[in-house]
Amino acid sequence: MYLSNPTLATDETYVPGLSREYIAETFGLPVADVAKLGSAENPFGPSPMAHDAVSAALSQMDIYPNWTAEPLREKIAAKYGYRPDEVICGAGETEIISWIVRAFAGPGDGVLMYEPCFPMYHLSADAENRRCVYVKMGAGFDFRIDEYIAAMDETVRICFLTNPHSPSGILMDNDDIGRVCEAAGDRLVVLDEAYVHFSQTNGGMDLLQSFDNLIVLRTFSKAFGLAGLRIGFGIAKPNIIRPMLAMKPTWNMGQLQIAGGIAALEDDAHVDRTVAMIVEMRAYVTERLSRLNSFRMVPGSRSNFFLVECLDPAWDSTRVFEALQEKGVIVKDCSVSFRGLGKKYLRVDVSLQKHMDRFAAALSSLEDGGA
């Protein structure tokens, strides 16, 4: 059958984390014992206020929602100090990323990103026949800002940045983000802050006051615990928002998403509790893994995940990924989840202490010769 874009015939797709139920059934384990550390979900579950708001909104499922999710846009604008016409909402950040690629780069235009990066950047670009331009990160996952800026040739129209970075969790300085925005000129800079709560910083939203070519993306999937509800948003100048409103599916946000998102923005207690636990457990698991010799935790993560590097040549990421499953631990094998990392890295979520203990014990047993 004819394809308008031959790249759509590829077998490469986004690789989600495995489910607890799959591991429990496959290896005969109680579901409650499985440590799911491959999807960066909230260990405390959804915002209780959002849960109640979604339940209350069930009676509205027969009514079309506002087509731009205006009540939610108004709430986001008030929360962060912007105007509703500077906000757009999507079914997760991933939907907005696809609009950005379609709206701000033409066929054959360049889309700049780090390698490795969140795969939806290059998957969206490939699907729209845009040209991916990669800048390899440094040996310690440093951002190599000068090289990134130098890669902005005349074909590049969109520049993606993730802060904290995925999959390393390392935080970029706002001054460096500003350097990128300044160098980008009339190119669009996309600052993806899906994990910014866990950095315990305010992120880069203030840069919107200085740069008209910037859009900041955030999600409700992580700190708010609403990954299954699918809500993301972007904030930018109205001339960036309007083209995406013109092209988005008419009713892409349902009544439950709008109600849940509005309520979650009020639930600071849930976010604060989540962040405090993640920060505590990040330090805890750092100490646990420091005792190992065959595996190394890549330092510097400010997110709710971190990278583990396989130092022993007897182990590669896929072998470790599969061996951990048998021990009731789910992580991400970076060789299939992120371009440019080869077979030596796994991404692991920060979670409750019982899951960190299970992961650390399982990894230690592999070092000791366990299978």
Contacts in CASP RR format, 6 or more apart in sequence:
PFRMAT RR
TARGET T0000
AUTHOR 0000-0000-0000
METHOD contacts of the structure
MODEL  1
MYLSNPTLATDETYVPGLSREYIAETFGLPVADVAKLGSAENPFGPSPMA
HDAVSAALSQMDIYPNWTAEPLREKIAAKYGYRPDEVICGAGETEIISWI
VRAFAGPGDGVLMYEPCFPMYHLSADAENRRCVYVKMGAGFDFRIDEYIA
AMDETVRICFLTNPHSPSGILMDNDDIGRVCEAAGDRLVVLDEAYVHFSQ
TNGGMDLLQSFDNLIVLRTFSKAFGLAGLRIGFGIAKPNIIRPMLAMKPT
WNMGQLQIAGGIAALEDDAHVDRTVAMIVEMRAYVTERLSRLNSFRMVPG
SRSNFFLVECLDPAWDSTRVFEALQEKGVIVKDCSVSFRGLGKKYLRVDV
SLQKHMDRFAAALSSLEDGGA
3 9 0 8 1.000
5 127 0 8 1.000
5 128 0 8 1.000
5 129 0 8 1.000
7 126 0 8 1.000
7 127 0 8 1.000
7 129 0 8 1.000
8 127 0 8 1.000
10 126 0 8 1.000
12 123 0 8 1.000
12 126 0 8 1.000
13 123 0 8 1.000
14 119 0 8 1.000
14 120 0 8 1.000
14 123 0 8 1.000
15 119 0 8 1.000
15 332 0 8 1.000
15 336 0 8 1.000
15 337 0 8 1.000
16 39 0 8 1.000
17 36 0 8 1.000
17 38 0 8 1.000
17 39 0 8 1.000
17 330 0 8 1.000
17 332 0 8 1.000
18 36 0 8 1.000
18 38 0 8 1.000
18 325 0 8 1.000
18 330 0 8 1.000
19 36 0 8 1.000
20 31 0 8 1.000
20 34 0 8 1.000
20 36 0 8 1.000
20 330 0 8 1.000
21 31 0 8 1.000
23 29 0 8 1.000
23 34 0 8 1.000
23 325 0 8 1.000
23 328 0 8 1.000
23 330 0 8 1.000
24 30 0 8 1.000
24 31 0 8 1.000
24 33 0 8 1.000
24 34 0 8 1.000
26 325 0 8 1.000
27 325 0 8 1.000
27 326 0 8 1.000
27 328 0 8 1.000
29 328 0 8 1.000
33 328 0 8 1.000
33 358 0 8 1.000
34 328 0 8 1.000
34 329 0 8 1.000
34 330 0 8 1.000
35 328 0 8 1.000
35 329 0 8 1.000
35 330 0 8 1.000
35 351 0 8 1.000
35 354 0 8 1.000
35 355 0 8 1.000
35 358 0 8 1.000
35 359 0 8 1.000
36 330 0 8 1.000
36 349 0 8 1.000
36 351 0 8 1.000
36 355 0 8 1.000
37 305 0 8 1.000
37 329 0 8 1.000
37 330 0 8 1.000
37 331 0 8 1.000
37 348 0 8 1.000
37 349 0 8 1.000
37 351 0 8 1.000
37 355 0 8 1.000
37 359 0 8 1.000
38 305 0 8 1.000
38 330 0 8 1.000
38 331 0 8 1.000
38 332 0 8 1.000
38 347 0 8 1.000
38 348 0 8 1.000
38 349 0 8 1.000
39 227 0 8 1.000
39 330 0 8 1.000
39 349 0 8 1.000
40 195 0 8 1.000
40 222 0 8 1.000
40 303 0 8 1.000
40 304 0 8 1.000
40 305 0 8 1.000
40 349 0 8 1.000
41 221 0 8 1.000
41 222 0 8 1.000
41 225 0 8 1.000
41 227 0 8 1.000
41 349 0 8 1.000
42 222 0 8 1.000
42 223 0 8 1.000
42 224 0 8 1.000
42 225 0 8 1.000
42 227 0 8 1.000
42 274 0 8 1.000
43 274 0 8 1.000
43 277 0 8 1.000
43 351 0 8 1.000
43 352 0 8 1.000
43 355 0 8 1.000
44 225 0 8 1.000
44 270 0 8 1.000
44 273 0 8 1.000
44 274 0 8 1.000
44 277 0 8 1.000
45 225 0 8 1.000
46 224 0 8 1.000
46 225 0 8 1.000
46 226 0 8 1.000
46 229 0 8 1.000
46 264 0 8 1.000
47 224 0 8 1.000
47 225 0 8 1.000
47 226 0 8 1.000
47 260 0 8 1.000
47 263 0 8 1.000
47 264 0 8 1.000
47 267 0 8 1.000
47 270 0 8 1.000
47 271 0 8 1.000
48 267 0 8 1.000
48 270 0 8 1.000
49 263 0 8 1.000
49 264 0 8 1.000
49 266 0 8 1.000
49 267 0 8 1.000
49 270 0 8 1.000
50 224 0 8 1.000
50 225 0 8 1.000
50 226 0 8 1.000
50 229 0 8 1.000
50 260 0 8 1.000
50 261 0 8 1.000
50 263 0 8 1.000
50 264 0 8 1.000
50 267 0 8 1.000
52 263 0 8 1.000
53 259 0 8 1.000
53 260 0 8 1.000
53 261 0 8 1.000
53 262 0 8 1.000
53 263 0 8 1.000
54 229 0 8 1.000
54 256 0 8 1.000
54 259 0 8 1.000
54 260 0 8 1.000
54 263 0 8 1.000
56 259 0 8 1.000
57 255 0 8 1.000
57 256 0 8 1.000
57 258 0 8 1.000
57 259 0 8 1.000
57 260 0 8 1.000
58 256 0 8 1.000
60 255 0 8 1.000
60 259 0 8 1.000
61 255 0 8 1.000
61 256 0 8 1.000
63 255 0 8 1.000
64 251 0 8 1.000
65 251 0 8 1.000
65 253 0 8 1.000
65 254 0 8 1.000
65 255 0 8 1.000
65 258 0 8 1.000
66 258 0 8 1.000
67 250 0 8 1.000
67 251 0 8 1.000
68 88 0 8 1.000
68 89 0 8 1.000
68 245 0 8 1.000
69 89 0 8 1.000
69 90 0 8 1.000
69 252 0 8 1.000
69 253 0 8 1.000
69 254 0 8 1.000
69 257 0 8 1.000
69 258 0 8 1.000
70 84 0 8 1.000
71 258 0 8 1.000
71 262 0 8 1.000
72 89 0 8 1.000
72 231 0 8 1.000
72 233 0 8 1.000
72 253 0 8 1.000
72 257 0 8 1.000
72 258 0 8 1.000
72 261 0 8 1.000
72 262 0 8 1.000
73 84 0 8 1.000
73 87 0 8 1.000
73 88 0 8 1.000
73 89 0 8 1.000
73 233 0 8 1.000
74 84 0 8 1.000
75 261 0 8 1.000
75 262 0 8 1.000
75 265 0 8 1.000
76 82 0 8 1.000
76 87 0 8 1.000
76 89 0 8 1.000
76 233 0 8 1.000
76 235 0 8 1.000
76 265 0 8 1.000
77 83 0 8 1.000
77 84 0 8 1.000
77 86 0 8 1.000
77 87 0 8 1.000
79 265 0 8 1.000
80 205 0 8 1.000
80 235 0 8 1.000
82 208 0 8 1.000
82 235 0 8 1.000
83 238 0 8 1.000
85 238 0 8 1.000
85 241 0 8 1.000
86 235 0 8 1.000
86 236 0 8 1.000
86 237 0 8 1.000
86 238 0 8 1.000
86 241 0 8 1.000
87 233 0 8 1.000
87 234 0 8 1.000
87 235 0 8 1.000
87 241 0 8 1.000
88 96 0 8 1.000
88 233 0 8 1.000
88 234 0 8 1.000
88 236 0 8 1.000
88 241 0 8 1.000
88 244 0 8 1.000
88 245 0 8 1.000
88 248 0 8 1.000
89 231 0 8 1.000
89 232 0 8 1.000
89 233 0 8 1.000
89 234 0 8 1.000
89 252 0 8 1.000
89 253 0 8 1.000
89 257 0 8 1.000
90 96 0 8 1.000
90 230 0 8 1.000
90 231 0 8 1.000
90 232 0 8 1.000
90 233 0 8 1.000
90 248 0 8 1.000
90 252 0 8 1.000
90 253 0 8 1.000
91 230 0 8 1.000
91 231 0 8 1.000
91 232 0 8 1.000
91 252 0 8 1.000
91 253 0 8 1.000
91 257 0 8 1.000
92 219 0 8 1.000
92 220 0 8 1.000
92 221 0 8 1.000
92 230 0 8 1.000
92 231 0 8 1.000
92 232 0 8 1.000
93 120 0 8 1.000
93 192 0 8 1.000
93 194 0 8 1.000
93 217 0 8 1.000
93 218 0 8 1.000
93 219 0 8 1.000
93 221 0 8 1.000
93 232 0 8 1.000
94 120 0 8 1.000
94 124 0 8 1.000
95 230 0 8 1.000
95 232 0 8 1.000
95 248 0 8 1.000
95 252 0 8 1.000
96 217 0 8 1.000
96 232 0 8 1.000
96 233 0 8 1.000
96 234 0 8 1.000
96 244 0 8 1.000
97 120 0 8 1.000
97 121 0 8 1.000
97 124 0 8 1.000
97 190 0 8 1.000
97 192 0 8 1.000
97 217 0 8 1.000
98 120 0 8 1.000
98 124 0 8 1.000
98 127 0 8 1.000
98 128 0 8 1.000
99 244 0 8 1.000
99 247 0 8 1.000
99 248 0 8 1.000
100 124 0 8 1.000
100 158 0 8 1.000
100 188 0 8 1.000
100 190 0 8 1.000
100 215 0 8 1.000
100 244 0 8 1.000
101 111 0 8 1.000
101 124 0 8 1.000
101 125 0 8 1.000
101 128 0 8 1.000
101 130 0 8 1.000
101 158 0 8 1.000
102 128 0 8 1.000
102 247 0 8 1.000
103 243 0 8 1.000
103 244 0 8 1.000
103 247 0 8 1.000
104 157 0 8 1.000
104 158 0 8 1.000
104 188 0 8 1.000
104 240 0 8 1.000
104 243 0 8 1.000
105 111 0 8 1.000
105 125 0 8 1.000
105 128 0 8 1.000
105 130 0 8 1.000
105 157 0 8 1.000
105 158 0 8 1.000
106 128 0 8 1.000
106 130 0 8 1.000
106 157 0 8 1.000
107 128 0 8 1.000
107 129 0 8 1.000
107 130 0 8 1.000
108 129 0 8 1.000
108 130 0 8 1.000
108 131 0 8 1.000
108 155 0 8 1.000
109 130 0 8 1.000
109 131 0 8 1.000
109 155 0 8 1.000
109 156 0 8 1.000
109 157 0 8 1.000
109 158 0 8 1.000
110 125 0 8 1.000
110 130 0 8 1.000
110 131 0 8 1.000
110 132 0 8 1.000
110 133 0 8 1.000
110 155 0 8 1.000
110 156 0 8 1.000
110 157 0 8 1.000
110 158 0 8 1.000
111 121 0 8 1.000
111 122 0 8 1.000
111 125 0 8 1.000
111 130 0 8 1.000
111 131 0 8 1.000
111 132 0 8 1.000
111 133 0 8 1.000
111 156 0 8 1.000
111 157 0 8 1.000
111 158 0 8 1.000
111 160 0 8 1.000
112 133 0 8 1.000
112 135 0 8 1.000
112 148 0 8 1.000
112 151 0 8 1.000
112 152 0 8 1.000
112 156 0 8 1.000
112 158 0 8 1.000
112 159 0 8 1.000
112 160 0 8 1.000
113 121 0 8 1.000
113 122 0 8 1.000
113 132 0 8 1.000
113 133 0 8 1.000
113 134 0 8 1.000
113 135 0 8 1.000
113 159 0 8 1.000
113 160 0 8 1.000
114 134 0 8 1.000
114 135 0 8 1.000
114 136 0 8 1.000
114 137 0 8 1.000
114 143 0 8 1.000
114 148 0 8 1.000
114 160 0 8 1.000
114 161 0 8 1.000
114 162 0 8 1.000
114 165 0 8 1.000
115 134 0 8 1.000
115 135 0 8 1.000
115 136 0 8 1.000
115 137 0 8 1.000
115 339 0 8 1.000
115 340 0 8 1.000
116 137 0 8 1.000
116 167 0 8 1.000
116 168 0 8 1.000
116 334 0 8 1.000
116 338 0 8 1.000
116 339 0 8 1.000
116 340 0 8 1.000
116 341 0 8 1.000
117 160 0 8 1.000
117 162 0 8 1.000
117 165 0 8 1.000
117 166 0 8 1.000
117 338 0 8 1.000
117 339 0 8 1.000
118 160 0 8 1.000
118 162 0 8 1.000
118 166 0 8 1.000
118 192 0 8 1.000
118 194 0 8 1.000
119 337 0 8 1.000
119 338 0 8 1.000
119 339 0 8 1.000
121 132 0 8 1.000
121 160 0 8 1.000
122 132 0 8 1.000
122 339 0 8 1.000
125 131 0 8 1.000
125 132 0 8 1.000
126 132 0 8 1.000
130 158 0 8 1.000
131 155 0 8 1.000
133 151 0 8 1.000
133 153 0 8 1.000
133 155 0 8 1.000
133 156 0 8 1.000
134 339 0 8 1.000
135 144 0 8 1.000
135 147 0 8 1.000
135 148 0 8 1.000
135 151 0 8 1.000
136 144 0 8 1.000
136 340 0 8 1.000
137 143 0 8 1.000
137 144 0 8 1.000
137 165 0 8 1.000
137 168 0 8 1.000
138 144 0 8 1.000
140 298 0 8 1.000
141 165 0 8 1.000
141 168 0 8 1.000
141 170 0 8 1.000
141 298 0 8 1.000
141 307 0 8 1.000
142 170 0 8 1.000
143 165 0 8 1.000
143 170 0 8 1.000
143 172 0 8 1.000
143 176 0 8 1.000
145 176 0 8 1.000
145 179 0 8 1.000
145 180 0 8 1.000
148 159 0 8 1.000
148 180 0 8 1.000
149 179 0 8 1.000
149 180 0 8 1.000
149 183 0 8 1.000
152 159 0 8 1.000
152 183 0 8 1.000
152 184 0 8 1.000
152 187 0 8 1.000
156 187 0 8 1.000
157 187 0 8 1.000
157 188 0 8 1.000
158 187 0 8 1.000
158 188 0 8 1.000
158 190 0 8 1.000
159 180 0 8 1.000
159 184 0 8 1.000
159 187 0 8 1.000
159 188 0 8 1.000
159 189 0 8 1.000
159 190 0 8 1.000
160 190 0 8 1.000
160 192 0 8 1.000
161 172 0 8 1.000
161 177 0 8 1.000
161 180 0 8 1.000
161 189 0 8 1.000
161 190 0 8 1.000
161 191 0 8 1.000
161 192 0 8 1.000
162 192 0 8 1.000
162 194 0 8 1.000
163 171 0 8 1.000
163 172 0 8 1.000
163 177 0 8 1.000
163 191 0 8 1.000
163 192 0 8 1.000
163 193 0 8 1.000
163 196 0 8 1.000
163 199 0 8 1.000
163 203 0 8 1.000
163 204 0 8 1.000
164 170 0 8 1.000
164 171 0 8 1.000
164 172 0 8 1.000
164 195 0 8 1.000
164 196 0 8 1.000
164 198 0 8 1.000
164 199 0 8 1.000
164 301 0 8 1.000
164 302 0 8 1.000
164 303 0 8 1.000
165 171 0 8 1.000
165 172 0 8 1.000
165 303 0 8 1.000
166 194 0 8 1.000
166 195 0 8 1.000
166 303 0 8 1.000
166 305 0 8 1.000
166 347 0 8 1.000
167 305 0 8 1.000
167 307 0 8 1.000
167 332 0 8 1.000
167 334 0 8 1.000
167 337 0 8 1.000
167 338 0 8 1.000
167 341 0 8 1.000
167 345 0 8 1.000
167 347 0 8 1.000
168 298 0 8 1.000
168 300 0 8 1.000
168 301 0 8 1.000
168 307 0 8 1.000
169 195 0 8 1.000
169 300 0 8 1.000
169 301 0 8 1.000
169 302 0 8 1.000
169 303 0 8 1.000
169 305 0 8 1.000
169 306 0 8 1.000
169 307 0 8 1.000
170 300 0 8 1.000
170 301 0 8 1.000
170 302 0 8 1.000
171 199 0 8 1.000
171 201 0 8 1.000
171 300 0 8 1.000
171 302 0 8 1.000
174 203 0 8 1.000
174 204 0 8 1.000
174 206 0 8 1.000
174 207 0 8 1.000
177 189 0 8 1.000
177 191 0 8 1.000
177 204 0 8 1.000
177 207 0 8 1.000
178 207 0 8 1.000
178 210 0 8 1.000
178 211 0 8 1.000
180 189 0 8 1.000
181 189 0 8 1.000
181 207 0 8 1.000
181 210 0 8 1.000
181 211 0 8 1.000
181 213 0 8 1.000
181 214 0 8 1.000
182 211 0 8 1.000
184 213 0 8 1.000
185 213 0 8 1.000
186 213 0 8 1.000
187 213 0 8 1.000
188 213 0 8 1.000
188 214 0 8 1.000
188 215 0 8 1.000
188 240 0 8 1.000
189 211 0 8 1.000
189 213 0 8 1.000
189 214 0 8 1.000
189 215 0 8 1.000
190 215 0 8 1.000
190 217 0 8 1.000
191 204 0 8 1.000
191 207 0 8 1.000
191 214 0 8 1.000
191 215 0 8 1.000
191 216 0 8 1.000
191 217 0 8 1.000
192 217 0 8 1.000
193 203 0 8 1.000
193 204 0 8 1.000
193 205 0 8 1.000
193 216 0 8 1.000
193 217 0 8 1.000
193 218 0 8 1.000
194 217 0 8 1.000
194 218 0 8 1.000
194 219 0 8 1.000
194 221 0 8 1.000
194 222 0 8 1.000
195 222 0 8 1.000
195 303 0 8 1.000
195 304 0 8 1.000
195 305 0 8 1.000
196 203 0 8 1.000
196 204 0 8 1.000
196 218 0 8 1.000
197 222 0 8 1.000
197 223 0 8 1.000
197 271 0 8 1.000
197 274 0 8 1.000
197 275 0 8 1.000
198 222 0 8 1.000
198 223 0 8 1.000
198 275 0 8 1.000
198 278 0 8 1.000
198 279 0 8 1.000
198 302 0 8 1.000
198 303 0 8 1.000
198 304 0 8 1.000
198 350 0 8 1.000
199 302 0 8 1.000
199 303 0 8 1.000
200 275 0 8 1.000
200 279 0 8 1.000
200 302 0 8 1.000
201 302 0 8 1.000
204 216 0 8 1.000
205 216 0 8 1.000
205 235 0 8 1.000
207 214 0 8 1.000
207 216 0 8 1.000
208 214 0 8 1.000
208 216 0 8 1.000
208 235 0 8 1.000
208 236 0 8 1.000
208 237 0 8 1.000
212 237 0 8 1.000
212 239 0 8 1.000
214 236 0 8 1.000
215 234 0 8 1.000
215 235 0 8 1.000
215 236 0 8 1.000
215 240 0 8 1.000
216 234 0 8 1.000
216 235 0 8 1.000
216 236 0 8 1.000
217 232 0 8 1.000
217 233 0 8 1.000
217 234 0 8 1.000
218 232 0 8 1.000
218 233 0 8 1.000
218 234 0 8 1.000
218 235 0 8 1.000
219 231 0 8 1.000
219 232 0 8 1.000
219 233 0 8 1.000
220 226 0 8 1.000
220 229 0 8 1.000
220 231 0 8 1.000
220 232 0 8 1.000
220 261 0 8 1.000
220 264 0 8 1.000
221 227 0 8 1.000
221 228 0 8 1.000
221 230 0 8 1.000
221 231 0 8 1.000
221 232 0 8 1.000
222 304 0 8 1.000
223 271 0 8 1.000
223 274 0 8 1.000
223 275 0 8 1.000
224 261 0 8 1.000
224 264 0 8 1.000
224 267 0 8 1.000
224 270 0 8 1.000
224 271 0 8 1.000
225 264 0 8 1.000
225 270 0 8 1.000
225 274 0 8 1.000
226 260 0 8 1.000
226 261 0 8 1.000
226 264 0 8 1.000
229 256 0 8 1.000
229 257 0 8 1.000
229 260 0 8 1.000
229 261 0 8 1.000
230 257 0 8 1.000
231 253 0 8 1.000
231 257 0 8 1.000
231 260 0 8 1.000
231 261 0 8 1.000
234 241 0 8 1.000
264 270 0 8 1.000
277 352 0 8 1.000
278 304 0 8 1.000
278 350 0 8 1.000
281 350 0 8 1.000
281 351 0 8 1.000
281 352 0 8 1.000
281 353 0 8 1.000
281 356 0 8 1.000
282 301 0 8 1.000
282 304 0 8 1.000
282 306 0 8 1.000
282 350 0 8 1.000
284 353 0 8 1.000
284 356 0 8 1.000
285 297 0 8 1.000
285 306 0 8 1.000
285 350 0 8 1.000
285 356 0 8 1.000
285 359 0 8 1.000
285 360 0 8 1.000
286 297 0 8 1.000
286 299 0 8 1.000
286 306 0 8 1.000
288 356 0 8 1.000
288 357 0 8 1.000
288 360 0 8 1.000
289 295 0 8 1.000
289 296 0 8 1.000
289 297 0 8 1.000
289 308 0 8 1.000
289 360 0 8 1.000
289 363 0 8 1.000
290 297 0 8 1.000
291 364 0 8 1.000
292 363 0 8 1.000
292 364 0 8 1.000
292 367 0 8 1.000
293 311 0 8 1.000
293 312 0 8 1.000
293 367 0 8 1.000
294 310 0 8 1.000
294 311 0 8 1.000
294 312 0 8 1.000
294 314 0 8 1.000
294 315 0 8 1.000
294 366 0 8 1.000
294 367 0 8 1.000
295 308 0 8 1.000
295 309 0 8 1.000
295 310 0 8 1.000
295 311 0 8 1.000
295 312 0 8 1.000
295 315 0 8 1.000
295 320 0 8 1.000
295 363 0 8 1.000
295 366 0 8 1.000
295 367 0 8 1.000
296 308 0 8 1.000
296 309 0 8 1.000
296 311 0 8 1.000
297 306 0 8 1.000
297 307 0 8 1.000
297 308 0 8 1.000
297 309 0 8 1.000
298 306 0 8 1.000
298 307 0 8 1.000
298 308 0 8 1.000
298 309 0 8 1.000
298 345 0 8 1.000
300 306 0 8 1.000
301 307 0 8 1.000
303 350 0 8 1.000
304 349 0 8 1.000
304 350 0 8 1.000
305 347 0 8 1.000
305 348 0 8 1.000
305 349 0 8 1.000
305 350 0 8 1.000
306 347 0 8 1.000
306 348 0 8 1.000
306 350 0 8 1.000
307 334 0 8 1.000
307 345 0 8 1.000
307 346 0 8 1.000
307 347 0 8 1.000
307 348 0 8 1.000
308 320 0 8 1.000
308 331 0 8 1.000
308 345 0 8 1.000
308 346 0 8 1.000
308 347 0 8 1.000
308 348 0 8 1.000
308 363 0 8 1.000
309 344 0 8 1.000
309 345 0 8 1.000
310 316 0 8 1.000
310 317 0 8 1.000
310 320 0 8 1.000
310 343 0 8 1.000
310 344 0 8 1.000
310 345 0 8 1.000
310 346 0 8 1.000
312 367 0 8 1.000
315 366 0 8 1.000
316 335 0 8 1.000
316 343 0 8 1.000
316 344 0 8 1.000
317 333 0 8 1.000
317 334 0 8 1.000
317 335 0 8 1.000
317 341 0 8 1.000
317 342 0 8 1.000
317 343 0 8 1.000
317 344 0 8 1.000
317 345 0 8 1.000
317 346 0 8 1.000
318 333 0 8 1.000
318 335 0 8 1.000
318 336 0 8 1.000
318 343 0 8 1.000
320 331 0 8 1.000
320 333 0 8 1.000
320 346 0 8 1.000
320 363 0 8 1.000
320 366 0 8 1.000
321 331 0 8 1.000
321 332 0 8 1.000
321 333 0 8 1.000
321 346 0 8 1.000
323 362 0 8 1.000
323 366 0 8 1.000
323 370 0 8 1.000
323 371 0 8 1.000
324 330 0 8 1.000
324 331 0 8 1.000
324 359 0 8 1.000
324 362 0 8 1.000
324 363 0 8 1.000
324 366 0 8 1.000
326 371 0 8 1.000
327 358 0 8 1.000
327 362 0 8 1.000
327 365 0 8 1.000
328 358 0 8 1.000
328 362 0 8 1.000
329 358 0 8 1.000
329 359 0 8 1.000
329 362 0 8 1.000
331 346 0 8 1.000
331 347 0 8 1.000
331 348 0 8 1.000
331 349 0 8 1.000
331 359 0 8 1.000
332 346 0 8 1.000
332 347 0 8 1.000
332 348 0 8 1.000
333 346 0 8 1.000
334 341 0 8 1.000
334 342 0 8 1.000
334 345 0 8 1.000
334 346 0 8 1.000
334 347 0 8 1.000
335 341 0 8 1.000
335 342 0 8 1.000
335 343 0 8 1.000
335 345 0 8 1.000
337 347 0 8 1.000
338 345 0 8 1.000
338 347 0 8 1.000
348 359 0 8 1.000
350 356 0 8 1.000
END
